[in-house]
Amino acid sequence: MSVDGMIVASSMTLLADSRHGQRGGLLPWALLVIGSAASLAANVAVAEPSLVGRLIAAWPSAALIGAYELLMRQVRNTSQKTVPVASYGTQTSPMTSKTVIRNLI
């Protein structure tokens, strides 16, 4: 379980670095790779000593890594969309009760 936490924490650090326009450092990448390998190795080590048993034991680690990467990709893509901001010199009308009622109709 601590290894899974290391995978999540290092992935979140890499995401934060990416959002700030920085490359991920050596430490988060190293912890992500080491954590992923340790999780996979621990699951395979306690598996039934057959090819099918080892494949089944490896699946949760591979699924965590794949699912978390897909989630991070969605977060990255969502954060890259920008919301248009009103430009200088643009005037907006104040919200009045007539405006609210007109918008409801």
C-alpha positions, 0 to 999 in steps of 0.5 A: 500500500505504501508503494501505491501511495508513492506512485500517486504522490510522484504522479501528482508531483509530475502533474504539478510540475507540468502545470507550472511549465516545468519538467519533472525532476529526477526524484518524482520520476525515480520514485514513480519507476521504483514504486511501479517496479516494486509493486509489480515485483511484490505481486508477482513474487507471491503469485502461484508459480505458473505463468497464468498465476503470475500474469493475474498477480501482475494485473492490479499493479499494471491496472493502477499505473494505467488507470492513474496515467489516464486520469492524469491525462484527463486532468492535464487536458482539462487544465490546458483549456483556457477560459476567455477573460474580458478584455480591457475597455469592455463594459458589462452591464450591472445585473438587475432584477429585470435582467434576471427575470429576462434570463429566466424567460 
